[in-house]
Amino acid sequence: MQEAYKNIITQKMEGWSTGSVQVDVLRLDLLHPVVSGNKWFKLRFYLQDALIQQKTTIASFGGAYSNHIVATAYACKKAGLCSVGIIRGEAPAVLSHTLLAATSYGLELIFVSREAYRNKAQLQQRLDRPGWYWVGEGGYGIMGAEGAATLLNTTDFSIYTHIICATGTGTMMAGCIKACLPHQQVIGISVLKGHESLQQETEALLTATQRNKNYRFIQQYHFDGYAKHPPELIRFMNQLYMQEQIPTDIVYTGKLFFAVADLIRKDFFCSGSRLLLIHSGGLQGNASLPGGSLIY
Ligand SMILES: *Cc1c(COP(=O)(O)O)cnc(C)c1O
């Protein structure tokens, strides 16, 4: 996969860069059509560790539209590992395009009830097989954060004052905090509603020294909850594509860009700021929208 780093570009957002604030986007969505964005970076050290431990299979958790599940399936196929996805909810009559794609890369699906899904430790104990290597939902964990820290190596990020990303589990943000330099602030835009434990869960992936770095969480741009996508958001995403030719997804990056546009408008960033927005991919999630909703 590392050979695909060359696809990643840092794109200047012409329309958003004013006299006082410069905005660039790290286009991780261009990494690869399937394992796009941050998921490859979060997985890489788990896969490496599984191979070192001579495990045969990666087992992980996710919902029917999970970017993490499809990325796991593809990355495992490339690494010569088998993959198993523990999927939230009963088996549907028709598989989502995400799960269909994942099975096409060899991932085995195990559906569990929503109730059982809540207790992952118990599920792991019940379903575990010899040779299985377990990765947390969304790749959450210290190794995931250490992998995510390497996503910033794909550009010269030293010139920026702010590194801004969407947060689900907080793993990617923890990686950005690990990698960031003393003059930089990392900002996480949460896409979950009422995720009060986000800060604690993110900080659990940091060392004491890293917890003294400069970072903050912004929680009011979730659009009423995970994967909720009101017309206002869709309109914004289409407009963004027209103006800057940047496609975004309804779950993560659409909300990230919306938040940053709003913060710039409200003079949140002081003059001279140079922002690096992490486009973490996730575009496959848009396939769940009715056709024609998006212009790209
Ligand atoms: C999973 C994902 C995120 C969230 O990453 P976390 O490390 O869980 O916070 C952000 N953007 C995209 C596109 C994702 O698929």
Ligand as a Chemical Component Dictionary entry (heavy atoms), coordinates in Angstrom:
data_LIG
# 
_chem_comp.id                   LIG 
_chem_comp.type                 NON-POLYMER 
_chem_comp.pdbx_formal_charge   0 
_chem_comp.three_letter_code    LIG 
# 
loop_
_chem_comp_atom.comp_id 
_chem_comp_atom.atom_id 
_chem_comp_atom.alt_atom_id 
_chem_comp_atom.type_symbol 
_chem_comp_atom.charge 
_chem_comp_atom.model_Cartn_x 
_chem_comp_atom.model_Cartn_y 
_chem_comp_atom.model_Cartn_z 
_chem_comp_atom.pdbx_ordinal 
LIG C1 C1 C 0 -13.319 6.327  10.546 1  
LIG C2 C2 C 0 -13.256 7.672  9.945  2  
LIG C3 C3 C 0 -12.995 8.826  10.708 3  
LIG C4 C4 C 0 -12.866 8.800  12.208 4  
LIG O1 O1 O 0 -11.645 8.318  12.639 5  
LIG P1 P1 P 0 -11.428 7.985  14.194 6  
LIG O2 O2 O 0 -10.014 7.573  14.232 7  
LIG O3 O3 O 0 -12.357 6.848  14.532 8  
LIG O4 O4 O 0 -11.754 9.175  14.981 9  
LIG C5 C5 C 0 -12.902 10.041 10.067 10 
LIG N1 N1 N 0 -13.085 10.125 8.730  11 
LIG C6 C6 C 0 -13.364 9.055  7.969  12 
LIG C7 C7 C 0 -13.607 9.252  6.530  13 
LIG C8 C8 C 0 -13.468 7.799  8.543  14 
LIG O5 O5 O 0 -13.774 6.746  7.770  15 
# 
loop_
_chem_comp_bond.comp_id 
_chem_comp_bond.atom_id_1 
_chem_comp_bond.atom_id_2 
_chem_comp_bond.value_order 
_chem_comp_bond.pdbx_ordinal 
LIG C1 C2 SING 1  
LIG C2 C3 SING 2  
LIG C2 C8 DOUB 3  
LIG C3 C4 SING 4  
LIG C3 C5 DOUB 5  
LIG C4 O1 SING 6  
LIG O1 P1 SING 7  
LIG P1 O2 DOUB 8  
LIG P1 O3 SING 9  
LIG P1 O4 SING 10 
LIG C5 N1 SING 11 
LIG N1 C6 DOUB 12 
LIG C6 C7 SING 13 
LIG C6 C8 SING 14 
LIG C8 O5 SING 15 
# 
